[in-house]
């Protein structure tokens, strides 16, 4: 789980999950209130992991599975992916450029 760089407190899954959907560049630590920034590595992972879900369409279509089964598998995989994203969320006390 995410750990604050200032107070070293661990965020809960729920705090991390809802923090992931903020539009602001900096997020506040739920314990100490200091601003934290998402790390470059974490931003890359959070953008790459959901796109992997799209790759599951190809083999399922290639095997000729019915569309309703493909859709239910994709919904299940999407929900699992969404619920696992907080484990890849990391913060730092300094804003890092993307490159």
Buried (B, 14 or more C-beta within 10 A) or exposed (E): EBEBBBEEEEBEEEBBBEBBEEEEEEBBBBBEEBBBBBBBEBBEBBEEBEEEBEEBEEEBEEEEEEEEEBEEBBEEBBEEBBEEBBEBBBBBEEEEEEE
